[in-house]
Amino acid sequence: MKKLLLAAALVSGMLAACTQKSNNNQNNESMNTTPTLTQEWDKVFPLSEKVNHKKVTFETQYGLTLAADLYTPKDAKGKLAAIAVSGPFGAVKEQCSGLYAMKMAERGFVALAFDPSYTGESSGEPRRTASPDINTEDFMAAVDFLSKQDNVDAEKIGIIGICGWGGIALNAAAADTRIKATVASTMYDMTRVSGNDYNDAFDVEGARHKNRENLSKQRLADPNAMAGGVLDTVPPQAPNFVHDYFDYYKTTRGYHKRSGNSNDGWRVIGTQAYANSRFLYYINEIRSAVLVMHGADAHSRYFGEAAYHYMVDGKAEGYKFVGEPNPNPENKQLLIIPGASHCDLYDGGYEEKAGRSATQGYACQSKKGQPKNMIPWDKLEAFFKKNLK
């Protein structure tokens, strides 16, 4: 039971209830004020022959330095539309955000995949910390960076947020009118799940108060304690989404040494501010284009569907606040992909699941089966080309 709670904590944010871990994997990350960037190719996907790639850094308005990979189409001329990408929550740019950026660059966009503040190769201490304000600023700082590039048309910038960064992307789009098009892929609303737990199971005052008590005590007991990483082994009776996460983060398909999800998770108090915030209050006022993309079989599907309906209608199941209908509903889309799980939209998915029979730890399993190709790259290209013109 404790291990299942630990797996749930990866996605719930209520980390104080979990078995704690030491932060012994943090030495895999740069903790310097000025990041030291890894120059060799260490992504979980091969570099496309259709793009150029370079490591870059940029500053946020909070004084943090973010590390990123900049992908550009080969032989491109003139000023291009650009896309900033981040996510999942706790992951790094060497994983699926980099894949998304590279694929968009293949299709003619300048694309930037960045590590959020306090994560991966980006600066900020203590490591693996989250803030609603700082994480929203991360996306807006990426837009700042792209706007200043000689090969970018500053009037044609979009963003992609994956998993927990899908909700952050919607929040950034509500705040920053320079963002002309947004994709939230397989999204989590990290503020909702941090306050209410998964499927709103603890959406009562008493449960939230208990969680607040636990987090408050944790600040004095051990503020750097870690919890919530993906399990090293998967019990057969574990929920499908636990297998789904293992199949990506704990095999060579998606394992990366700097990813909190691949290792020891997040600081127990690292999402304390998330639990008392709500990202999506103003998304019904987003006038720019938005595509919410989710797998039909994803355990997280309810986040994307609720966010879409609140964004368009001003009300949705699971939202206690009610707003006005969106002034521009015609450029909002909900795309449900048949047969796709949550992690299928990380990299397209694979037919066989390593976690179904895995009995040993991460990095000992290899990719199995054939790619499922669940990510509709052509539809993403069409969405951005239509709305970044």
C-alpha positions in Angstrom: 0.0 0.0 0.0 2.8 2.4 0.8 4.4 1.9 -2.6 1.1 2.5 -4.3 0.6 5.7 -2.3 4.1 6.7 -3.3 3.2 6.2 -7.0 0.1 8.3 -6.5 2.1 11.0 -5.0 4.0 11.5 -8.2 0.8 12.8 -9.8 -1.2 14.1 -6.8 1.3 16.5 -5.3 0.2 15.6 -1.7 3.7 14.4 -1.0 3.6 14.8 2.8 1.6 11.6 3.0 4.3 9.6 1.2 7.2 7.6 2.2 10.1 10.0 2.2 13.4 9.6 0.4 16.7 11.2 0.8 17.9 13.6 -1.9 20.8 11.4 -2.9 20.1 11.6 -6.6 20.3 15.4 -6.7 24.0 15.2 -7.4 23.0 14.3 -10.9 21.9 17.8 -11.4 23.7 21.1 -11.7 23.1 23.2 -8.6 25.2 26.2 -9.7 23.9 29.7 -10.2 25.3 29.5 -13.7 24.4 26.1 -15.2 27.1 23.9 -16.6 25.5 22.5 -19.7 26.2 18.9 -21.0 27.5 19.3 -24.5 27.3 15.7 -25.7 23.9 14.4 -27.0 22.3 12.7 -24.0 18.6 12.7 -25.0 16.4 9.6 -24.9 15.7 10.1 -28.7 18.1 10.3 -31.7 18.9 13.7 -33.2 17.0 14.3 -36.5 19.0 14.9 -39.6 16.5 17.6 -40.6 17.3 20.0 -37.8 20.2 22.0 -36.2 20.6 21.9 -32.5 22.4 23.9 -29.9 22.4 24.4 -26.1 21.3 27.9 -24.9 20.5 29.6 -21.6 18.2 32.6 -20.8 17.1 34.5 -17.7 13.8 34.8 -16.0 12.4 37.8 -14.2 13.1 35.9 -10.9 16.8 36.0 -11.6 17.1 32.3 -12.5 19.0 30.9 -15.5 17.1 28.3 -17.5 18.9 25.8 -19.7 17.4 24.8 -23.0 17.9 23.1 -26.3 17.2 25.2 -29.4 16.1 23.3 -32.5 15.9 25.0 -36.0 15.1 23.5 -39.4 18.1 23.1 -41.6 18.4 25.5 -44.5 15.6 27.7 -43.2 15.6 31.3 -44.2 14.0 34.5 -43.0 12.0 34.9 -39.8 10.1 31.8 -38.6 7.3 31.0 -36.2 8.5 29.6 -32.9 7.4 27.3 -30.2 8.5 26.9 -26.6 8.0 23.5 -25.0 8.3 22.1 -21.4 7.1 19.2 -19.3 6.2 16.8 -17.9 6.2 18.0 -14.3 9.5 16.7 -12.8 11.0 15.7 -16.2 13.8 17.3 -18.2 14.3 18.5 -21.8 16.2 15.4 -22.7 12.9 13.5 -22.5 9.7 14.2 -24.3 9.7 18.0 -24.4 12.9 17.8 -26.4 11.2 15.3 -28.7 8.2 17.6 -29.3 10.6 20.5 -30.0 12.6 18.6 -32.4 9.6 17.3 -34.3 8.2 20.8 -34.5 11.5 22.0 -35.9 11.3 19.3 -38.5 8.1 20.9 -39.6 9.6 24.4 -40.1 9.4 26.0 -36.6 12.1 27.3 -34.4 11.5 25.3 -31.2 12.9 25.6 -27.7 12.7 22.8 -25.1 13.7 24.1 -21.6 14.3 22.8 -18.1 12.1 24.6 -15.6 13.5 26.5 -12.7 15.1 24.3 -10.0 15.1 21.4 -12.4 17.6 19.6 -14.7 20.4 21.9 -15.9 18.5 25.1 -15.0 19.5 27.1 -11.9 17.7 27.5 -8.6 18.1 26.0 -5.1 16.9 24.0 -3.4 16.4 21.6 -6.3 13.1 20.1 -7.5 11.0 23.0 -6.2 7.8 24.4 -7.8 6.0 27.7 -7.7 2.9 28.7 -9.6 4.3 32.1 -10.3 7.9 31.0 -11.1 6.8 28.2 -13.4 4.4 30.5 -15.3 7.3 33.0 -15.6 9.5 30.2 -17.0 7.2 29.9 -20.1 7.0 33.7 -20.4 10.8 34.0 -20.2 11.0 31.4 -22.9 8.8 33.7 -25.0 11.1 36.6 -24.2 14.1 34.6 -25.4 12.5 33.5 -28.6 11.2 37.0 -29.4 14.8 38.3 -29.4 16.1 35.7 -31.9 17.1 37.0 -35.3 15.4 34.1 -37.1 12.1 34.4 -35.1 9.0 36.4 -35.9 8.1 37.8 -32.5 4.4 38.0 -33.6 4.3 34.2 -34.2 5.1 32.4 -31.0 3.3 29.4 -29.5 3.9 27.1 -26.6 3.4 23.4 -25.8 3.0 22.1 -22.2 3.1 18.4 -21.6 1.5 16.6 -18.6 1.8 19.0 -15.5 3.2 21.7 -17.8 0.0 21.5 -19.8 -1.8 23.3 -17.0 1.1 25.7 -16.6 0.9 26.4 -20.4 -2.7 27.4 -20.1 -2.0 29.7 -17.2 0.8 31.3 -19.2 -1.5 31.7 -22.2 -4.1 33.4 -20.0 -1.4 35.8 -18.7 0.7 36.6 -21.8 -1.0 37.8 -24.9 2.2 37.4 -26.9 1.4 33.6 -26.9 -0.7 33.2 -30.0 -1.2 29.4 -29.9 -1.1 26.8 -27.1 -1.1 23.0 -27.0 -1.8 21.3 -23.7 -0.8 17.6 -24.3 -1.9 14.9 -21.9 -2.3 17.6 -19.3 -2.5 17.7 -15.5 -3.8 20.6 -13.5 -1.1 20.4 -10.8 -2.9 23.0 -8.6 -6.1 20.9 -8.7 -4.4 17.6 -8.0 -2.2 19.1 -5.3 -5.2 20.5 -3.5 -7.7 17.8 -4.1 -5.6 14.7 -4.8 -6.3 12.4 -7.8 -9.9 12.3 -9.0 -10.6 14.9 -6.3 -10.6 12.1 -3.7 -9.6 14.6 -0.9 -11.8 17.5 -2.0 -13.0 18.2 1.5 -11.8 20.8 4.0 -10.7 18.2 6.6 -8.4 16.4 4.2 -6.9 19.6 2.9 -6.3 20.8 6.5 -4.5 17.6 7.4 -2.3 17.9 4.3 -1.5 21.5 5.3 -0.6 20.3 8.8 1.7 17.7 7.4 3.5 20.1 5.0 3.8 22.7 7.7 5.5 20.2 10.1 7.7 18.9 7.2 9.3 22.4 6.8 10.9 22.0 10.2 11.4 18.3 10.2 13.3 18.0 6.9 12.6 20.6 4.2 14.8 18.8 1.7 13.2 15.4 2.0 12.2 13.9 -1.4 9.2 11.7 -2.3 7.1 10.7 -5.3 9.5 9.3 -7.9 8.3 6.5 -10.2 8.5 3.1 -8.5 11.7 1.1 -9.2 9.5 -2.1 -9.6 5.8 -2.4 -10.3 3.6 -4.8 -8.4 1.2 -6.7 -10.7 -1.8 -5.3 -8.9 -0.7 -1.7 -9.4 -3.1 0.6 -11.4 -2.5 0.8 -15.1 -1.2 4.4 -14.9 1.6 3.2 -12.5 2.7 0.7 -15.2 2.4 3.4 -17.8 4.8 5.7 -15.9 7.2 2.9 -15.3 7.3 2.0 -19.0 8.4 5.5 -19.8 10.6 6.7 -16.9 12.2 3.5 -15.7 13.3 1.9 -19.0 15.6 3.0 -21.6 12.6 4.3 -23.5 12.6 7.4 -21.3 14.9 7.1 -18.3 17.2 10.1 -17.7 19.5 10.6 -14.7 18.5 14.3 -14.3 14.8 13.6 -14.3 13.1 13.7 -10.9 10.4 11.3 -12.2 13.1 8.8 -13.2 14.7 9.0 -9.8 13.7 10.2 -6.3 10.8 12.5 -7.3 10.2 16.0 -5.8 10.7 17.8 -2.6 7.9 16.9 -0.1 7.2 20.6 0.4 8.1 21.5 -3.2 4.4 21.9 -4.3 3.1 23.4 -1.1 2.1 26.6 -2.8 0.4 24.7 -5.6 -2.0 23.1 -3.2 -3.5 26.5 -2.3 -3.6 28.0 -5.8 -5.7 27.4 -8.9 -4.0 27.9 -12.3 -7.0 27.9 -14.6 -9.3 30.6 -13.1 -8.9 32.9 -16.1 -8.5 30.5 -19.0 -12.1 31.2 -20.1 -10.6 34.6 -21.1 -7.9 33.3 -23.4 -8.5 34.8 -26.8 -5.7 33.0 -28.6 -5.9 29.5 -30.1 -5.7 26.5 -27.8 -5.6 22.8 -28.5 -6.2 20.4 -25.6 -5.0 16.9 -26.6 -5.5 13.8 -24.5 -5.5 10.1 -24.8 -8.9 8.3 -24.6 -7.5 5.8 -22.2 -5.4 8.2 -20.1 -6.1 8.3 -16.3 -5.5 12.0 -16.5 -8.1 12.6 -19.2 -10.5 14.3 -16.8 -8.1 17.2 -16.4 -8.0 18.0 -20.1 -11.7 17.7 -20.7 -12.6 19.8 -17.6 -10.1 22.5 -18.6 -11.4 22.6 -22.1 -15.0 22.9 -21.1 -14.2 25.6 -18.5 -12.1 27.5 -21.0 -15.0 27.5 -23.5 -18.1 27.6 -21.3 -16.8 29.2 -18.1 -17.9 26.2 -16.1 -17.1 22.5 -15.8 -17.3 19.5 -13.6 -14.7 19.7 -10.8 -14.6 23.5 -11.0 -16.2 25.3 -8.0 -15.9 28.7 -9.7 -18.0 29.9 -12.6 -17.0 32.4 -15.2 -18.3 33.9 -18.4 -18.2 31.9 -21.7 -15.0 32.4 -23.8 -15.1 35.4 -26.1 -13.3 33.3 -28.8 -14.6 29.8 -28.6 -14.1 29.1 -32.3 -10.3 28.7 -32.0 -10.4 26.2 -29.0 -10.2 22.5 -29.8 -10.4 19.3 -27.7 -8.7 16.3 -29.4 -9.2 12.9 -27.8 -6.9 10.2 -29.3 -8.5 6.7 -29.3 -6.6 4.0 -27.5 -3.9 6.3 -26.2 -2.7 6.2 -22.5 -1.2 9.1 -20.6 2.4 8.3 -21.5 1.6 7.4 -25.1 1.5 11.1 -25.7 5.0 11.5 -24.3 6.7 9.8 -27.2 4.0 8.0 -29.2 4.0 4.9 -27.1 5.0 1.3 -27.7 2.9 -1.8 -28.3 4.4 -3.9 -25.5 4.7 -2.6 -22.0 8.0 -3.3 -20.2 6.3 -2.7 -16.8 3.9 -5.5 -17.2 6.6 -8.1 -16.6 9.4 -6.1 -15.1 10.9 -7.5 -11.9 14.0 -5.4 -11.7 14.9 -1.7 -11.5 15.1 1.0 -14.0 17.5 1.0 -17.0 17.7 -2.8 -17.0 14.7 -3.0 -19.4 14.9 -2.2 -23.1 12.3 -0.8 -25.4 9.9 -3.4 -26.5 7.5 -3.8 -29.4 6.9 -1.4 -32.2 6.1 2.4 -31.9 2.4 3.1 -31.7 2.8 6.6 -33.2 0.0 8.0 -31.1 1.1 11.7 -31.3 -0.6 13.4 -34.2 2.3 15.4 -35.4 0.6 16.5 -38.6 -2.4 17.9 -36.6 0.0 19.8 -34.3 1.8 21.2 -37.4 -1.5 22.3 -39.0 -2.7 23.8 -35.7 0.4 26.0 -35.3 0.6 26.9 -39.0 -3.0 28.1 -39.0 -2.7 30.1 -35.8 0.9 31.4 -36.1 0.5 33.1 -39.5 
